[in-house]
Amino acid sequence: MKTNPGGQLDPSEISGRDLQIKQLWTVLEGRCVYMNDLRRIGKTQIMVKMAAEPQPGWVCVKRDPGRFHTAEEFAR
């Protein structure tokens, strides 16, 4: 397997995260999840796979809050 620095994988190519993703869906039933870790750990890939394969009843929407500069922009 070749490394893919900075690239996005197809969700079918993301492996070894199924148990963690299952646990995250369970946590999301009752509260929020804050993912903060070192770079290159796989946080974004976990979210990519969760969005591609959502649990029944869930709709995934990707937002980048870093592009908002005021509370009004964020609220809109």
N, CA, C, O and CB atoms as a CASP TS submission, in Angstrom:
PFRMAT TS
TARGET T0000
AUTHOR 0000-0000-0000
METHOD Language model
MODEL 1
PARENT N/A
ATOM      1  N   MET     1       0.842  -1.168   0.000  1.00  0.00           N
ATOM      2  CA  MET     1       0.000   0.000   0.000  1.00  0.00           C
ATOM      3  C   MET     1       0.895   1.241   0.000  1.00  0.00           C
ATOM      4  O   MET     1       1.810   1.350   0.816  1.00  0.00           O
ATOM      5  CB  MET     1      -0.962  -0.008   1.218  1.00  0.00           C
ATOM      6  N   LYS     2       0.634   2.155  -0.899  1.00  0.00           N
ATOM      7  CA  LYS     2       1.418   3.379  -0.971  1.00  0.00           C
ATOM      8  C   LYS     2       0.837   4.443  -0.061  1.00  0.00           C
ATOM      9  O   LYS     2      -0.370   4.476   0.179  1.00  0.00           O
ATOM     10  CB  LYS     2       1.484   3.891  -2.405  1.00  0.00           C
ATOM     11  N   THR     3       1.698   5.310   0.443  1.00  0.00           N
ATOM     12  CA  THR     3       1.215   6.428   1.244  1.00  0.00           C
ATOM     13  C   THR     3       0.530   7.436   0.334  1.00  0.00           C
ATOM     14  O   THR     3       0.784   7.476  -0.870  1.00  0.00           O
ATOM     15  CB  THR     3       2.376   7.094   2.029  1.00  0.00           C
ATOM     16  N   ASN     4      -0.332   8.238   0.916  1.00  0.00           N
ATOM     17  CA  ASN     4      -1.107   9.215   0.164  1.00  0.00           C
ATOM     18  C   ASN     4      -1.116  10.533   0.948  1.00  0.00           C
ATOM     19  O   ASN     4      -2.179  10.983   1.374  1.00  0.00           O
ATOM     20  CB  ASN     4      -2.567   8.700  -0.098  1.00  0.00           C
ATOM     21  N   PRO     5       0.043  11.151   1.143  1.00  0.00           N
ATOM     22  CA  PRO     5       0.100  12.347   1.989  1.00  0.00           C
ATOM     23  C   PRO     5      -0.748  13.490   1.448  1.00  0.00           C
ATOM     24  O   PRO     5      -0.566  13.937   0.315  1.00  0.00           O
ATOM     25  CB  PRO     5       1.532  12.809   2.133  1.00  0.00           C
ATOM     26  N   GLY     6      -1.675  13.952   2.275  1.00  0.00           N
ATOM     27  CA  GLY     6      -2.509  15.083   1.897  1.00  0.00           C
ATOM     28  C   GLY     6      -3.653  14.736   0.970  1.00  0.00           C
ATOM     29  O   GLY     6      -4.466  15.602   0.647  1.00  0.00           O
ATOM     30  N   GLY     7      -3.737  13.495   0.537  1.00  0.00           N
ATOM     31  CA  GLY     7      -4.785  13.094  -0.397  1.00  0.00           C
ATOM     32  C   GLY     7      -5.991  12.522   0.312  1.00  0.00           C
ATOM     33  O   GLY     7      -5.916  12.119   1.473  1.00  0.00           O
ATOM     34  N   GLN     8      -7.100  12.491  -0.396  1.00  0.00           N
ATOM     35  CA  GLN     8      -8.324  11.916   0.155  1.00  0.00           C
ATOM     36  C   GLN     8      -8.517  10.527  -0.435  1.00  0.00           C
ATOM     37  O   GLN     8      -8.394  10.331  -1.644  1.00  0.00           O
ATOM     38  CB  GLN     8      -9.559  12.823  -0.138  1.00  0.00           C
ATOM     39  N   LEU     9      -8.818   9.579   0.420  1.00  0.00           N
ATOM     40  CA  LEU     9      -9.069   8.218  -0.016  1.00  0.00           C
ATOM     41  C   LEU     9     -10.541   8.043  -0.358  1.00  0.00           C
ATOM     42  O   LEU     9     -11.400   8.754   0.163  1.00  0.00           O
ATOM     43  CB  LEU     9      -8.642   7.216   1.064  1.00  0.00           C
ATOM     44  N   ASP    10     -10.818   7.098  -1.230  1.00  0.00           N
ATOM     45  CA  ASP    10     -12.194   6.685  -1.460  1.00  0.00           C
ATOM     46  C   ASP    10     -12.643   5.952  -0.192  1.00  0.00           C
ATOM     47  O   ASP    10     -11.856   5.206   0.391  1.00  0.00           O
ATOM     48  CB  ASP    10     -12.330   5.771  -2.755  1.00  0.00           C
ATOM     49  N   PRO    11     -13.889   6.147   0.245  1.00  0.00           N
ATOM     50  CA  PRO    11     -14.338   5.484   1.472  1.00  0.00           C
ATOM     51  C   PRO    11     -14.120   3.969   1.472  1.00  0.00           C
ATOM     52  O   PRO    11     -13.899   3.386   2.533  1.00  0.00           O
ATOM     53  CB  PRO    11     -15.793   5.770   1.689  1.00  0.00           C
ATOM     54  N   SER    12     -14.177   3.326   0.313  1.00  0.00           N
ATOM     55  CA  SER    12     -13.946   1.877   0.252  1.00  0.00           C
ATOM     56  C   SER    12     -12.496   1.512   0.547  1.00  0.00           C
ATOM     57  O   SER    12     -12.206   0.356   0.858  1.00  0.00           O
ATOM     58  CB  SER    12     -14.338   1.342  -1.116  1.00  0.00           C
ATOM     59  N   GLU    13     -11.580   2.474   0.454  1.00  0.00           N
ATOM     60  CA  GLU    13     -10.158   2.224   0.704  1.00  0.00           C
ATOM     61  C   GLU    13      -9.758   2.494   2.152  1.00  0.00           C
ATOM     62  O   GLU    13      -8.618   2.236   2.538  1.00  0.00           O
ATOM     63  CB  GLU    13      -9.316   3.078  -0.220  1.00  0.00           C
ATOM     64  N   ILE    14     -10.685   3.009   2.953  1.00  0.00           N
ATOM     65  CA  ILE    14     -10.396   3.313   4.365  1.00  0.00           C
ATOM     66  C   ILE    14     -10.615   2.041   5.163  1.00  0.00           C
ATOM     67  O   ILE    14     -11.726   1.514   5.207  1.00  0.00           O
ATOM     68  CB  ILE    14     -11.303   4.488   4.910  1.00  0.00           C
ATOM     69  N   SER    15      -9.566   1.550   5.789  1.00  0.00           N
ATOM     70  CA  SER    15      -9.678   0.293   6.532  1.00  0.00           C
ATOM     71  C   SER    15      -9.213   0.469   7.969  1.00  0.00           C
ATOM     72  O   SER    15      -8.488   1.408   8.298  1.00  0.00           O
ATOM     73  CB  SER    15      -8.864  -0.809   5.848  1.00  0.00           C
ATOM     74  N   GLY    16      -9.645  -0.452   8.813  1.00  0.00           N
ATOM     75  CA  GLY    16      -9.195  -0.459  10.199  1.00  0.00           C
ATOM     76  C   GLY    16      -9.884   0.538  11.098  1.00  0.00           C
ATOM     77  O   GLY    16      -9.403   0.790  12.203  1.00  0.00           O
ATOM     78  N   ARG    17     -10.992   1.117  10.672  1.00  0.00           N
ATOM     79  CA  ARG    17     -11.678   2.129  11.479  1.00  0.00           C
ATOM     80  C   ARG    17     -13.119   1.750  11.813  1.00  0.00           C
ATOM     81  O   ARG    17     -13.832   2.537  12.436  1.00  0.00           O
ATOM     82  CB  ARG    17     -11.663   3.453  10.756  1.00  0.00           C
ATOM     83  N   ASP    18     -13.554   0.570  11.412  1.00  0.00           N
ATOM     84  CA  ASP    18     -14.954   0.195  11.570  1.00  0.00           C
ATOM     85  C   ASP    18     -15.423   0.203  13.019  1.00  0.00           C
ATOM     86  O   ASP    18     -16.504   0.715  13.308  1.00  0.00           O
ATOM     87  CB  ASP    18     -15.179  -1.161  10.985  1.00  0.00           C
ATOM     88  N   LEU    19     -14.638  -0.352  13.933  1.00  0.00           N
ATOM     89  CA  LEU    19     -15.031  -0.381  15.343  1.00  0.00           C
ATOM     90  C   LEU    19     -15.112   1.042  15.903  1.00  0.00           C
ATOM     91  O   LEU    19     -16.065   1.384  16.603  1.00  0.00           O
ATOM     92  CB  LEU    19     -14.032  -1.229  16.169  1.00  0.00           C
ATOM     93  N   GLN    20     -14.117   1.861  15.594  1.00  0.00           N
ATOM     94  CA  GLN    20     -14.111   3.241  16.074  1.00  0.00           C
ATOM     95  C   GLN    20     -15.315   4.006  15.518  1.00  0.00           C
ATOM     96  O   GLN    20     -15.943   4.778  16.243  1.00  0.00           O
ATOM     97  CB  GLN    20     -12.797   3.947  15.676  1.00  0.00           C
ATOM     98  N   ILE    21     -15.637   3.802  14.257  1.00  0.00           N
ATOM     99  CA  ILE    21     -16.779   4.479  13.645  1.00  0.00           C
ATOM    100  C   ILE    21     -18.080   4.015  14.295  1.00  0.00           C
ATOM    101  O   ILE    21     -18.968   4.827  14.554  1.00  0.00           O
ATOM    102  CB  ILE    21     -16.816   4.218  12.123  1.00  0.00           C
ATOM    103  N   LYS    22     -18.195   2.723  14.556  1.00  0.00           N
ATOM    104  CA  LYS    22     -19.384   2.204  15.234  1.00  0.00           C
ATOM    105  C   LYS    22     -19.547   2.852  16.608  1.00  0.00           C
ATOM    106  O   LYS    22     -20.659   3.210  16.997  1.00  0.00           O
ATOM    107  CB  LYS    22     -19.300   0.671  15.373  1.00  0.00           C
ATOM    108  N   GLN    23     -18.448   3.004  17.342  1.00  0.00           N
ATOM    109  CA  GLN    23     -18.488   3.642  18.661  1.00  0.00           C
ATOM    110  C   GLN    23     -18.880   5.120  18.544  1.00  0.00           C
ATOM    111  O   GLN    23     -19.622   5.635  19.380  1.00  0.00           O
ATOM    112  CB  GLN    23     -17.119   3.509  19.362  1.00  0.00           C
ATOM    113  N   LEU    24     -18.384   5.791  17.515  1.00  0.00           N
ATOM    114  CA  LEU    24     -18.727   7.201  17.323  1.00  0.00           C
ATOM    115  C   LEU    24     -20.217   7.379  17.042  1.00  0.00           C
ATOM    116  O   LEU    24     -20.840   8.298  17.574  1.00  0.00           O
ATOM    117  CB  LEU    24     -17.905   7.796  16.179  1.00  0.00           C
ATOM    118  N   TRP    25     -20.793   6.513  16.212  1.00  0.00           N
ATOM    119  CA  TRP    25     -22.244   6.596  15.958  1.00  0.00           C
ATOM    120  C   TRP    25     -23.026   6.412  17.248  1.00  0.00           C
ATOM    121  O   TRP    25     -24.032   7.088  17.464  1.00  0.00           O
ATOM    122  CB  TRP    25     -22.680   5.538  14.922  1.00  0.00           C
ATOM    123  N   THR    26     -22.577   5.506  18.104  1.00  0.00           N
ATOM    124  CA  THR    26     -23.251   5.279  19.384  1.00  0.00           C
ATOM    125  C   THR    26     -23.175   6.528  20.264  1.00  0.00           C
ATOM    126  O   THR    26     -24.171   6.927  20.869  1.00  0.00           O
ATOM    127  CB  THR    26     -22.627   4.073  20.116  1.00  0.00           C
ATOM    128  N   VAL    27     -22.009   7.132  20.332  1.00  0.00           N
ATOM    129  CA  VAL    27     -21.842   8.352  21.133  1.00  0.00           C
ATOM    130  C   VAL    27     -22.722   9.475  20.587  1.00  0.00           C
ATOM    131  O   VAL    27     -23.323  10.224  21.358  1.00  0.00           O
ATOM    132  CB  VAL    27     -20.359   8.795  21.148  1.00  0.00           C
ATOM    133  N   LEU    28     -22.800   9.593  19.278  1.00  0.00           N
ATOM    134  CA  LEU    28     -23.580  10.672  18.660  1.00  0.00           C
ATOM    135  C   LEU    28     -25.081  10.562  18.924  1.00  0.00           C
ATOM    136  O   LEU    28     -25.814  11.529  18.717  1.00  0.00           O
ATOM    137  CB  LEU    28     -23.337  10.685  17.172  1.00  0.00           C
ATOM    138  N   GLU    29     -25.541   9.413  19.370  1.00  0.00           N
ATOM    139  CA  GLU    29     -26.956   9.271  19.719  1.00  0.00           C
ATOM    140  C   GLU    29     -27.327  10.180  20.892  1.00  0.00           C
ATOM    141  O   GLU    29     -28.483  10.581  21.022  1.00  0.00           O
ATOM    142  CB  GLU    29     -27.278   7.808  20.064  1.00  0.00           C
ATOM    143  N   GLY    30     -26.354  10.505  21.742  1.00  0.00           N
ATOM    144  CA  GLY    30     -26.678  11.285  22.935  1.00  0.00           C
ATOM    145  C   GLY    30     -25.865  12.532  23.164  1.00  0.00           C
ATOM    146  O   GLY    30     -26.226  13.359  24.001  1.00  0.00           O
ATOM    147  N   ARG    31     -24.768  12.688  22.434  1.00  0.00           N
ATOM    148  CA  ARG    31     -23.927  13.873  22.663  1.00  0.00           C
ATOM    149  C   ARG    31     -23.036  14.133  21.453  1.00  0.00           C
ATOM    150  O   ARG    31     -23.075  13.398  20.467  1.00  0.00           O
ATOM    151  CB  ARG    31     -23.062  13.693  23.934  1.00  0.00           C
ATOM    152  N   CYS    32     -22.249  15.170  21.544  1.00  0.00           N
ATOM    153  CA  CYS    32     -21.348  15.566  20.455  1.00  0.00           C
ATOM    154  C   CYS    32     -20.012  14.825  20.577  1.00  0.00           C
ATOM    155  O   CYS    32     -19.679  14.254  21.615  1.00  0.00           O
ATOM    156  CB  CYS    32     -21.117  17.104  20.468  1.00  0.00           C
ATOM    157  N   VAL    33     -19.277  14.859  19.490  1.00  0.00           N
ATOM    158  CA  VAL    33     -17.935  14.277  19.461  1.00  0.00           C
ATOM    159  C   VAL    33     -16.965  15.362  19.051  1.00  0.00           C
ATOM    160  O   VAL    33     -17.197  16.068  18.070  1.00  0.00           O
ATOM    161  CB  VAL    33     -17.854  13.055  18.488  1.00  0.00           C
ATOM    162  N   TYR    34     -15.883  15.502  19.793  1.00  0.00           N
ATOM    163  CA  TYR    34     -14.811  16.444  19.463  1.00  0.00           C
ATOM    164  C   TYR    34     -13.570  15.621  19.161  1.00  0.00           C
ATOM    165  O   TYR    34     -13.030  14.950  20.041  1.00  0.00           O
ATOM    166  CB  TYR    34     -14.550  17.475  20.635  1.00  0.00           C
ATOM    167  N   MET    35     -13.123  15.673  17.923  1.00  0.00           N
ATOM    168  CA  MET    35     -11.951  14.900  17.525  1.00  0.00           C
ATOM    169  C   MET    35     -10.756  15.833  17.406  1.00  0.00           C
ATOM    170  O   MET    35     -10.708  16.699  16.532  1.00  0.00           O
ATOM    171  CB  MET    35     -12.202  14.152  16.187  1.00  0.00           C
ATOM    172  N   ASN    36      -9.798  15.641  18.296  1.00  0.00           N
ATOM    173  CA  ASN    36      -8.608  16.480  18.324  1.00  0.00           C
ATOM    174  C   ASN    36      -7.413  15.569  18.585  1.00  0.00           C
ATOM    175  O   ASN    36      -7.307  14.956  19.647  1.00  0.00           O
ATOM    176  CB  ASN    36      -8.720  17.609  19.416  1.00  0.00           C
ATOM    177  N   ASP    37      -6.539  15.490  17.630  1.00  0.00           N
ATOM    178  CA  ASP    37      -5.373  14.626  17.778  1.00  0.00           C
ATOM    179  C   ASP    37      -4.256  15.163  16.889  1.00  0.00           C
ATOM    180  O   ASP    37      -4.425  16.178  16.214  1.00  0.00           O
ATOM    181  CB  ASP    37      -5.716  13.144  17.414  1.00  0.00           C
ATOM    182  N   LEU    38      -3.149  14.497  16.893  1.00  0.00           N
ATOM    183  CA  LEU    38      -2.029  14.888  16.058  1.00  0.00           C
ATOM    184  C   LEU    38      -2.408  14.818  14.586  1.00  0.00           C
ATOM    185  O   LEU    38      -3.393  14.177  14.218  1.00  0.00           O
ATOM    186  CB  LEU    38      -0.817  14.003  16.340  1.00  0.00           C
ATOM    187  N   ARG    39      -1.631  15.470  13.764  1.00  0.00           N
ATOM    188  CA  ARG    39      -1.849  15.401  12.319  1.00  0.00           C
ATOM    189  C   ARG    39      -1.551  13.990  11.825  1.00  0.00           C
ATOM    190  O   ARG    39      -0.742  13.264  12.402  1.00  0.00           O
ATOM    191  CB  ARG    39      -0.965  16.438  11.575  1.00  0.00           C
ATOM    192  N   ARG    40      -2.229  13.624  10.740  1.00  0.00           N
ATOM    193  CA  ARG    40      -2.008  12.355  10.048  1.00  0.00           C
ATOM    194  C   ARG    40      -2.429  11.132  10.861  1.00  0.00           C
ATOM    195  O   ARG    40      -1.867  10.050  10.688  1.00  0.00           O
ATOM    196  CB  ARG    40      -0.561  12.231   9.684  1.00  0.00           C
ATOM    197  N   ILE    41      -3.412  11.297  11.743  1.00  0.00           N
ATOM    198  CA  ILE    41      -3.914  10.170  12.535  1.00  0.00           C
ATOM    199  C   ILE    41      -5.131   9.542  11.854  1.00  0.00           C
ATOM    200  O   ILE    41      -5.415   8.363  12.069  1.00  0.00           O
ATOM    201  CB  ILE    41      -4.279  10.631  13.969  1.00  0.00           C
ATOM    202  N   GLY    42      -5.854  10.315  11.033  1.00  0.00           N
ATOM    203  CA  GLY    42      -6.986   9.766  10.293  1.00  0.00           C
ATOM    204  C   GLY    42      -8.338  10.353  10.658  1.00  0.00           C
ATOM    205  O   GLY    42      -9.371   9.774  10.318  1.00  0.00           O
ATOM    206  N   LYS    43      -8.354  11.488  11.341  1.00  0.00           N
ATOM    207  CA  LYS    43      -9.624  12.108  11.756  1.00  0.00           C
ATOM    208  C   LYS    43     -10.518  12.408  10.556  1.00  0.00           C
ATOM    209  O   LYS    43     -11.704  12.078  10.569  1.00  0.00           O
ATOM    210  CB  LYS    43      -9.356  13.402  12.538  1.00  0.00           C
ATOM    211  N   THR    44      -9.965  13.020   9.533  1.00  0.00           N
ATOM    212  CA  THR    44     -10.752  13.383   8.359  1.00  0.00           C
ATOM    213  C   THR    44     -11.244  12.143   7.631  1.00  0.00           C
ATOM    214  O   THR    44     -12.375  12.117   7.146  1.00  0.00           O
ATOM    215  CB  THR    44      -9.930  14.256   7.414  1.00  0.00           C
ATOM    216  N   GLN    45     -10.416  11.125   7.550  1.00  0.00           N
ATOM    217  CA  GLN    45     -10.826   9.908   6.852  1.00  0.00           C
ATOM    218  C   GLN    45     -11.974   9.214   7.585  1.00  0.00           C
ATOM    219  O   GLN    45     -12.850   8.628   6.948  1.00  0.00           O
ATOM    220  CB  GLN    45      -9.636   8.950   6.708  1.00  0.00           C
ATOM    221  N   ILE    46     -11.974   9.275   8.903  1.00  0.00           N
ATOM    222  CA  ILE    46     -13.092   8.720   9.675  1.00  0.00           C
ATOM    223  C   ILE    46     -14.377   9.458   9.317  1.00  0.00           C
ATOM    224  O   ILE    46     -15.416   8.833   9.107  1.00  0.00           O
ATOM    225  CB  ILE    46     -12.817   8.818  11.204  1.00  0.00           C
ATOM    226  N   MET    47     -14.307  10.781   9.249  1.00  0.00           N
ATOM    227  CA  MET    47     -15.500  11.560   8.904  1.00  0.00           C
ATOM    228  C   MET    47     -15.944  11.298   7.472  1.00  0.00           C
ATOM    229  O   MET    47     -17.142  11.263   7.192  1.00  0.00           O
ATOM    230  CB  MET    47     -15.236  13.050   9.100  1.00  0.00           C
ATOM    231  N   VAL    48     -14.988  11.113   6.561  1.00  0.00           N
ATOM    232  CA  VAL    48     -15.317  10.808   5.166  1.00  0.00           C
ATOM    233  C   VAL    48     -16.092   9.490   5.092  1.00  0.00           C
ATOM    234  O   VAL    48     -17.107   9.392   4.403  1.00  0.00           O
ATOM    235  CB  VAL    48     -14.027  10.732   4.298  1.00  0.00           C
ATOM    236  N   LYS    49     -15.603   8.490   5.805  1.00  0.00           N
ATOM    237  CA  LYS    49     -16.269   7.187   5.771  1.00  0.00           C
ATOM    238  C   LYS    49     -17.637   7.244   6.442  1.00  0.00           C
ATOM    239  O   LYS    49     -18.585   6.619   5.967  1.00  0.00           O
ATOM    240  CB  LYS    49     -15.399   6.128   6.449  1.00  0.00           C
ATOM    241  N   MET    50     -17.749   7.987   7.544  1.00  0.00           N
ATOM    242  CA  MET    50     -19.041   8.127   8.214  1.00  0.00           C
ATOM    243  C   MET    50     -20.047   8.834   7.302  1.00  0.00           C
ATOM    244  O   MET    50     -21.219   8.457   7.275  1.00  0.00           O
ATOM    245  CB  MET    50     -18.881   8.902   9.537  1.00  0.00           C
ATOM    246  N   ALA    51     -19.615   9.835   6.569  1.00  0.00           N
ATOM    247  CA  ALA    51     -20.517  10.554   5.658  1.00  0.00           C
ATOM    248  C   ALA    51     -20.927   9.682   4.482  1.00  0.00           C
ATOM    249  O   ALA    51     -22.055   9.777   4.001  1.00  0.00           O
ATOM    250  CB  ALA    51     -19.853  11.835   5.145  1.00  0.00           C
ATOM    251  N   ALA    52     -20.020   8.835   4.019  1.00  0.00           N
ATOM    252  CA  ALA    52     -20.318   7.966   2.881  1.00  0.00           C
ATOM    253  C   ALA    52     -21.222   6.796   3.266  1.00  0.00           C
ATOM    254  O   ALA    52     -21.953   6.262   2.432  1.00  0.00           O
ATOM    255  CB  ALA    52     -19.028   7.439   2.283  1.00  0.00           C
ATOM    256  N   GLU    53     -21.160   6.408   4.540  1.00  0.00           N
ATOM    257  CA  GLU    53     -21.939   5.256   5.014  1.00  0.00           C
ATOM    258  C   GLU    53     -22.667   5.615   6.299  1.00  0.00           C
ATOM    259  O   GLU    53     -22.400   5.027   7.347  1.00  0.00           O
ATOM    260  CB  GLU    53     -21.025   4.026   5.240  1.00  0.00           C
ATOM    261  N   PRO    54     -23.602   6.590   6.228  1.00  0.00           N
ATOM    262  CA  PRO    54     -24.280   7.020   7.462  1.00  0.00           C
ATOM    263  C   PRO    54     -25.198   5.941   8.023  1.00  0.00           C
ATOM    264  O   PRO    54     -25.687   5.077   7.294  1.00  0.00           O
ATOM    265  CB  PRO    54     -25.086   8.285   7.203  1.00  0.00           C
ATOM    266  N   GLN    55     -25.419   6.007   9.315  1.00  0.00           N
ATOM    267  CA  GLN    55     -26.366   5.121   9.966  1.00  0.00           C
ATOM    268  C   GLN    55     -27.778   5.464   9.510  1.00  0.00           C
ATOM    269  O   GLN    55     -28.029   6.610   9.138  1.00  0.00           O
ATOM    270  CB  GLN    55     -26.246   5.219  11.500  1.00  0.00           C
ATOM    271  N   PRO    56     -28.705   4.515   9.527  1.00  0.00           N
ATOM    272  CA  PRO    56     -30.090   4.820   9.147  1.00  0.00           C
ATOM    273  C   PRO    56     -30.648   5.971   9.996  1.00  0.00           C
ATOM    274  O   PRO    56     -30.490   5.995  11.217  1.00  0.00           O
ATOM    275  CB  PRO    56     -30.982   3.562   9.301  1.00  0.00           C
ATOM    276  N   GLY    57     -31.293   6.908   9.329  1.00  0.00           N
ATOM    277  CA  GLY    57     -31.879   8.048  10.021  1.00  0.00           C
ATOM    278  C   GLY    57     -30.955   9.251  10.148  1.00  0.00           C
ATOM    279  O   GLY    57     -31.376  10.299  10.638  1.00  0.00           O
ATOM    280  N   TRP    58     -29.721   9.121   9.721  1.00  0.00           N
ATOM    281  CA  TRP    58     -28.758  10.209   9.811  1.00  0.00           C
ATOM    282  C   TRP    58     -28.499  10.810   8.430  1.00  0.00           C
ATOM    283  O   TRP    58     -28.494  10.109   7.418  1.00  0.00           O
ATOM    284  CB  TRP    58     -27.444   9.713  10.436  1.00  0.00           C
ATOM    285  N   VAL    59     -28.286  12.113   8.417  1.00  0.00           N
ATOM    286  CA  VAL    59     -27.869  12.823   7.207  1.00  0.00           C
ATOM    287  C   VAL    59     -26.592  13.576   7.565  1.00  0.00           C
ATOM    288  O   VAL    59     -26.571  14.336   8.533  1.00  0.00           O
ATOM    289  CB  VAL    59     -29.001  13.805   6.671  1.00  0.00           C
ATOM    290  N   CYS    60     -25.546  13.373   6.803  1.00  0.00           N
ATOM    291  CA  CYS    60     -24.266  14.025   7.090  1.00  0.00           C
ATOM    292  C   CYS    60     -24.117  15.276   6.230  1.00  0.00           C
ATOM    293  O   CYS    60     -24.345  15.251   5.021  1.00  0.00           O
ATOM    294  CB  CYS    60     -23.083  13.052   6.841  1.00  0.00           C
ATOM    295  N   VAL    61     -23.731  16.367   6.882  1.00  0.00           N
ATOM    296  CA  VAL    61     -23.507  17.635   6.202  1.00  0.00           C
ATOM    297  C   VAL    61     -22.131  18.134   6.619  1.00  0.00           C
ATOM    298  O   VAL    61     -21.845  18.260   7.809  1.00  0.00           O
ATOM    299  CB  VAL    61     -24.629  18.685   6.543  1.00  0.00           C
ATOM    300  N   LYS    62     -21.283  18.417   5.641  1.00  0.00           N
ATOM    301  CA  LYS    62     -19.930  18.893   5.935  1.00  0.00           C
ATOM    302  C   LYS    62     -19.905  20.409   5.920  1.00  0.00           C
ATOM    303  O   LYS    62     -20.353  21.034   4.959  1.00  0.00           O
ATOM    304  CB  LYS    62     -18.912  18.327   4.921  1.00  0.00           C
ATOM    305  N   ARG    63     -19.388  20.995   6.974  1.00  0.00           N
ATOM    306  CA  ARG    63     -19.248  22.443   7.090  1.00  0.00           C
ATOM    307  C   ARG    63     -17.844  22.775   7.582  1.00  0.00           C
ATOM    308  O   ARG    63     -17.269  22.042   8.387  1.00  0.00           O
ATOM    309  CB  ARG    63     -20.321  23.031   8.049  1.00  0.00           C
ATOM    310  N   ASP    64     -17.306  23.867   7.100  1.00  0.00           N
ATOM    311  CA  ASP    64     -15.998  24.333   7.538  1.00  0.00           C
ATOM    312  C   ASP    64     -16.192  25.614   8.337  1.00  0.00           C
ATOM    313  O   ASP    64     -16.257  26.692   7.747  1.00  0.00           O
ATOM    314  CB  ASP    64     -15.041  24.565   6.326  1.00  0.00           C
ATOM    315  N   PRO    65     -16.285  25.530   9.660  1.00  0.00           N
ATOM    316  CA  PRO    65     -16.527  26.729  10.455  1.00  0.00           C
ATOM    317  C   PRO    65     -15.366  27.720  10.424  1.00  0.00           C
ATOM    318  O   PRO    65     -15.531  28.869  10.833  1.00  0.00           O
ATOM    319  CB  PRO    65     -16.811  26.340  11.873  1.00  0.00           C
ATOM    320  N   GLY    66     -14.205  27.301   9.952  1.00  0.00           N
ATOM    321  CA  GLY    66     -13.060  28.193   9.872  1.00  0.00           C
ATOM    322  C   GLY    66     -13.242  29.325   8.881  1.00  0.00           C
ATOM    323  O   GLY    66     -12.520  30.321   8.935  1.00  0.00           O
ATOM    324  N   ARG    67     -14.201  29.184   7.978  1.00  0.00           N
ATOM    325  CA  ARG    67     -14.413  30.240   6.982  1.00  0.00           C
ATOM    326  C   ARG    67     -15.325  31.346   7.487  1.00  0.00           C
ATOM    327  O   ARG    67     -15.484  32.368   6.820  1.00  0.00           O
ATOM    328  CB  ARG    67     -14.993  29.650   5.719  1.00  0.00           C
ATOM    329  N   PHE    68     -15.928  31.157   8.661  1.00  0.00           N
ATOM    330  CA  PHE    68     -16.799  32.179   9.232  1.00  0.00           C
ATOM    331  C   PHE    68     -15.985  33.107  10.127  1.00  0.00           C
ATOM    332  O   PHE    68     -15.113  32.661  10.873  1.00  0.00           O
ATOM    333  CB  PHE    68     -17.957  31.533  10.029  1.00  0.00           C
ATOM    334  N   HIS    69     -16.279  34.401  10.043  1.00  0.00           N
ATOM    335  CA  HIS    69     -15.517  35.366  10.830  1.00  0.00           C
ATOM    336  C   HIS    69     -16.367  36.108  11.848  1.00  0.00           C
ATOM    337  O   HIS    69     -15.836  36.820  12.701  1.00  0.00           O
ATOM    338  CB  HIS    69     -14.856  36.354   9.918  1.00  0.00           C
ATOM    339  N   THR    70     -17.680  35.947  11.765  1.00  0.00           N
ATOM    340  CA  THR    70     -18.570  36.589  12.732  1.00  0.00           C
ATOM    341  C   THR    70     -19.630  35.575  13.169  1.00  0.00           C
ATOM    342  O   THR    70     -19.855  34.567  12.498  1.00  0.00           O
ATOM    343  CB  THR    70     -19.238  37.874  12.122  1.00  0.00           C
ATOM    344  N   ALA    71     -20.271  35.855  14.295  1.00  0.00           N
ATOM    345  CA  ALA    71     -21.348  34.988  14.770  1.00  0.00           C
ATOM    346  C   ALA    71     -22.512  34.985  13.786  1.00  0.00           C
ATOM    347  O   ALA    71     -23.181  33.965  13.618  1.00  0.00           O
ATOM    348  CB  ALA    71     -21.828  35.436  16.158  1.00  0.00           C
ATOM    349  N   GLU    72     -22.755  36.118  13.137  1.00  0.00           N
ATOM    350  CA  GLU    72     -23.830  36.208  12.159  1.00  0.00           C
ATOM    351  C   GLU    72     -23.577  35.301  10.951  1.00  0.00           C
ATOM    352  O   GLU    72     -24.494  34.623  10.487  1.00  0.00           O
ATOM    353  CB  GLU    72     -23.997  37.651  11.703  1.00  0.00           C
ATOM    354  N   GLU    73     -22.356  35.285  10.445  1.00  0.00           N
ATOM    355  CA  GLU    73     -22.008  34.406   9.334  1.00  0.00           C
ATOM    356  C   GLU    73     -22.204  32.941   9.722  1.00  0.00           C
ATOM    357  O   GLU    73     -22.723  32.141   8.944  1.00  0.00           O
ATOM    358  CB  GLU    73     -20.556  34.652   8.891  1.00  0.00           C
ATOM    359  N   PHE    74     -21.782  32.610  10.931  1.00  0.00           N
ATOM    360  CA  PHE    74     -21.910  31.246  11.413  1.00  0.00           C
ATOM    361  C   PHE    74     -23.375  30.841  11.525  1.00  0.00           C
ATOM    362  O   PHE    74     -23.733  29.720  11.163  1.00  0.00           O
ATOM    363  CB  PHE    74     -21.216  31.095  12.761  1.00  0.00           C
ATOM    364  N   ALA    75     -24.223  31.731  12.019  1.00  0.00           N
ATOM    365  CA  ALA    75     -25.650  31.461  12.196  1.00  0.00           C
ATOM    366  C   ALA    75     -26.353  31.274  10.846  1.00  0.00           C
ATOM    367  O   ALA    75     -27.245  30.436  10.714  1.00  0.00           O
ATOM    368  CB  ALA    75     -26.312  32.603  12.983  1.00  0.00           C
ATOM    369  N   ARG    76     -25.947  32.053   9.860  1.00  0.00           N
ATOM    370  CA  ARG    76     -26.560  31.912   8.526  1.00  0.00           C
ATOM    371  C   ARG    76     -26.179  30.584   7.921  1.00  0.00           C
ATOM    372  O   ARG    76     -26.592  30.273   6.804  1.00  0.00           O
ATOM    373  CB  ARG    76     -26.130  33.062   7.589  1.00  0.00           C
TER
END
